[in-house]
């Protein structure tokens, strides 16, 4: 029972931390606020976000394989498959912003130039799309927890 509680706690804390750092990226990724310090901060937030994604994934897998219910119970659950699909979609959507943020940092370090408005809008749009998928995952989790 203690292992189950610890796995659930780690998973929940990782999801909440992921939410904070995704929100931070969404808030800072605005052309009117962008300067050299913000580009650096966005890259730090992005690194923490990626670590949180990995912790959510690993803790979720740990709950499936080491939790009380076990993989045999989780495997046929359609809401689990929907949650995993949305999670993978979120992670895939974040590849382009990650590459763009790294590119912005390299350009800033080499030339001192900031990204143009279109690049910032594109990255922000993807981050906002991700941030709108996250509550859908929470809603699915609530329905699943109530046996739907």
Order of alpha helices (4+ residues) and beta strands (2+ residues): alpha-alpha-alpha-alpha-alpha
